[in-house]
Amino acid sequence: MKTLITPFICLILFSMYSCKDSKVENNIKMYTETWDQIVNDANLDLINSTNFTEDVTLVTSPENIIGIEDFKAYYSNFINGFSDVSFTIVDVFGQGDKIVKHWHYKGTHTGDFFGTPATGKTIDIEGATITEMKDGKIAQEQDFMDNLAFMEQLGIDPLLNPSNVITIRTVYNDFAKGDIEAVGAVMDDNLVWNEAENFPLADGNPYKGFKAVVDGVFSRIMNEWEYWNLANLEFQEMTNNKVLVTGRYEAKYKKNGAVINLQMAHLWTLKDGKIISFQQFADTKGITDAMAK
């Protein structure tokens, strides 16, 4: 009996390991082919629910990027921001649902890259990515590369922090969607907020903490104005963890129906990925004139 059981057990173990090896091979094949087409063929539409889980997560600082649409928007900077792209996988291996790849990326900066206008410079960088698969789909990624070398190749001051622009862009997008909770999530507990001098809402300066901003600024805008939109936004990264946003206010005052279309600028200061201060600059006379009609 012993001589019969032992070969049988060996056969089962061999089958189990063969299945595991096959799973890893299938994951690697799917993963490498998908990213090859996304990057080299500039096919962003492949970032979809067929290839990625609905809650696909990019582990990054200051906050993880979660969900297909935000994941796609993030990587669009690498696809639309560069031309003559060459993305190759130097080495890749896996174990279980984990994949590790060593990659090489080259391209010419000819488009907007996280708010940085085209420089025409060529980048040539290597890095590694740790990936987690789930049911044959890409569920989580974490990239590792020499960010300092990347910025230097683009001619970007290494004292700058490109993630700050991403954070501020996200704030405006969340505000436009009415997701005040998401806006508040990136505000420091000790936030200091100042409206422009002589602006109608400057009576609470300095607003301290996000709740004070919601009560003293956002709520009053919603109650007093039929709509309040921001247009023509441009994002400029500055040293010392500051981001300057310029654009225009487009709004309609409820009481008299007056419409404004005025210049504005917002200066944001961040620390460790959180917003610690805000300063508004605006055409206060234009606003007060509209409200007085």
N, C-alpha and C positions, 0 to 999 in steps of 0.2 A: 504493500500500500504506500509506503514511504516513497518508493521510486516513482510512483504514479503522481503523487501530490506535488512533489517538487517541480517537475517540468510544467505542471499546470499553473502553479503559482508564478513561475518565471514567465509563462506566456501572458498572464494577466498583467504583470508588472511591465513587461515589454510593450504591451498594447497601451497601457496608461501613459508611459513616457513618450510613446510615438504620437499619441493624441496631443500631449502637451507641446511637443516639438512642432507639430503641424499647426497648432494654434498660434504659436509664436511666429512661425514663418508667415502665416496668413496675415497676422497683424502687421508685421514689418512690410510685407508686400503692399498691403492696402495703404499703410501710412506713407511709405516712400513715394508711391505712385501718385497719391493724392496731393502731397506737397510739391512734387515735381510739376504737376499741372497747374497748381495754384500760383506758384512763383514764376516758373520759367515760361508758362503759357499765359500768365496774367489772367487766370480764370478764377476770379474771386467768388463766382457763383457756386463753386464746389465747396465753399464753406456753408454747408447746408445740413439739414437734419438727416440726410442720407449718410454723410461721412462723419458728422459730429453729433454728440449728444446735445439735447436742448439746453442743458446747463453747463456746456463746455466752459472750462475755467482756464484763464491764463494767470498763473501765479506771478504777480509783479508788485512793485511798490509805486505809489503809496497804498493802492487798493487793488485787489484782484479784479480782473475783467471777466464778467460772467455772462453767459448767454451768446447765442449764435450771432445776433446782430451787432453787439458790442465787440465781440471777437473779430468779426469781419471788418468792422470799422477800424479797429486797431491795425490789423495787418494790411488794410488798404493803403496805409501810409508807405509801406515798403513796396507795394505793387505800383501805385500811382505816382509815388514820389521819385521813382528811379526808372531809367530806361537802360537798354543794353544789359539786362540783368542775366547773370549766370549764377544759378544756385545748384551746388552739387553736394552730395552726401559722401563724405570721406570714409566714414565707417558707421555701422549701425549694428546693434545687437539688442537682444531682449531676454526677459525672463518673466514668465507668468504674463501679467497684463502690463508690464513695464517695458518701455523701449528707451534706449539711449542712443542719440545720434550725434556724430561729430560732423559739422557742416561748414561749407565755404560759400560766402556770398560776395558777389561783385556787381557793381552797377554805377551808373552816372546819375547824379542828383539833378534831375530836370523838372521836378514838380514839387508841390508843397509836401513837406515832411514834418508832421506834428507842428504846423504853424511856421516852419522855417522855409522861406522862399527858395526857389532853385538856385544853386550855387554853381552848377556845371562841373563840380568836382567829382572825382571818381573815388569810390570806396572799395576796399578790399579787406574783408574781415573774416575771421573764423570764430566759431563758437560751438556750444553744445546745447542740446535740449533734452530734458527728461520728460517723457510722455507716459500718460496712463491711459490705457484702452479699456473700453467697457462694451461687451457684446459686439465686438468688431468695429466699434466706432471710437473716434478720438474724444476723450473725456477731459483730459487735463494736460497742460503743457507748462513748462518753466524753462525759459531761455537763460543761458549764461554766455556773456561775451565781454570783451574789453570795451566798455562804454566810453572810456576816456579816449582810447585810440579811434573809436568810431567818430566821436565829435571832432577830434583833431583833424581827421581826414576830410571832414565836411567844412573845416575852417570855423567851427563853433567854439566860442570861448568855453574852456573846460569848467569855468566857475558857474556857467549856466546849468540849469537843470531842466531838460526838455519835458520831464514828467509834470512839471508845474503847469505848463501850457495845456497838457492833456487834462489835468484836474480842473483848470478854469474853463476850458471848453465844455467839459462835462457839466459843470455848474450851470452854464447858460442853456445847454440842451435840456437839462432837468427842469430848469425854471420855465422854459418854453412849454414843456409838457405838463407843467403844473405839479410836478413832483417835489413839493417843498421838503418832504422828509429826506429825500436824497440830497437836496441842496444842503440841508442842515447837517448831514452825515459827515461832510468834509470841513465843517466849521470847528475851529478850536473852542474849547469851553470858555476860554478867556478872550474871545473875539472882540475886537474894538472896531466899530463901524461908524464912519463919518459921511454924512451927506454934504454936498457942496454948500458953502456959505451962502446964505440968503435963499437957498432952495426951500420950498414950503415944508419939507419934511426934516429940515435941519434943526428943528426945535428940540429934538431929543439927543443931539450930539453931545458927547459920543455915546452911541448905543453900545452897551456892553452885554455880550452874550447873544446867541442867535434868537432866543425867544423875544428879546427886546426889539430885534430887527423885524421879526415877523409881526409883532404887535404895533410897532411904531412906524414901519415903512411898508411892508408888503400888504398888510391888512388895509391900511389907509388908501393905498393905490387901488386895490380891488374895489373898495367902497366908493371912491370918488371919481374914478376914471372908467369909462366904458370899455376901453382896451388900452394896454400899455405894452408896446412891442419894441424890440431892439433890432435894428437893421444895419447892414453893411459892416458887420463886426470884423475887426482885424486884431490879431493877437500878436503881441511883441514880447518876447522873453527878454528879461533884463537881469543884470547881476543882482546878487544879494537876495536871491529867491523872490524876486518881484516879477509880476506880469502886468503889462499895460494893455488894456483893451480899448480901442476906439470904435466909434460907430455913431448911430443916430437913434434918438427916441422918436417913435411914431405913436401918438396917443390921442385920445378923444376925451375931453372933459365932460362929465355927465351933466353938470348944472346948466351949461350954456351951449353945449355941442361944439365948442372950440376945438380945433385940431392943431396939433403941434408936429413939427418935423425938425428936430433940433440936434445939434452936435452934442456929443458927450464923450467922456473918457472915464475909465475905471482903473484904479491902481490897486492891485492885490498884492499882499505879502503873505508868504507861506513859510511854514516851518515843519519839517518832517512830514510833508504831504498834507498838512492841515492849514487852512486859511486862518491867519491870526489877525489880519487887519484889512480894511477896505476904505478907500477914499474915492469919493465921486467928484468929478469936475463936469459942469454942465452950464448951458446957457440959461441961467436962472431968470434973467429978465424976460426972455421969451416965454418961459413957463408961467411966471407970475402975470405977465400981460394977458396970456390966454385965459387964465383963471379969473381975471378981473373983467373980462368982456361981458 
